[in-house]
Amino acid sequence: MYYTIIAAFCTAYYFINVAGFHMNIKRAFKRQGRIKPFDCVQCLSVWLAVVFYFLPDPITKFFAIIFLTGFIAQKIK
């Protein structure tokens, strides 16, 4: 259960604040303004938690480990 929470938050944080994928989505669709939930860490975390809840545990743990290291590296930098 804790892996789901960690994986959801760290994946959303990485996609929005580190990688900036929401900007690529805005450019691809030529859209102005917000594109929820892809530009909001809280919104994307909730939807990713739902997805990770239904995925097998090894996949959720993989996402938790990979994106937690990206989150920690960004904070240490």
ZIQUI-V689982 format. One record per residue. N is the residue number from 0. SS is DSSP state (h for helix, s for strand, l for the rest). Layout:
N:SS
N:SS
This chain:
0:l
1:h
2:h
3:h
4:h
5:h
6:h
7:h
8:h
9:h
10:h
11:h
12:h
13:h
14:h
15:h
16:h
17:h
18:l
19:l
20:h
21:h
22:h
23:h
24:h
25:h
26:h
27:h
28:h
29:l
30:l
31:l
32:l
33:l
34:l
35:l
36:l
37:l
38:l
39:l
40:h
41:h
42:h
43:h
44:h
45:h
46:h
47:h
48:h
49:h
50:h
51:h
52:h
53:h
54:l
55:l
56:h
57:h
58:h
59:h
60:h
61:h
62:h
63:h
64:h
65:h
66:h
67:h
68:h
69:h
70:h
71:h
72:h
73:h
74:h
75:h
76:l
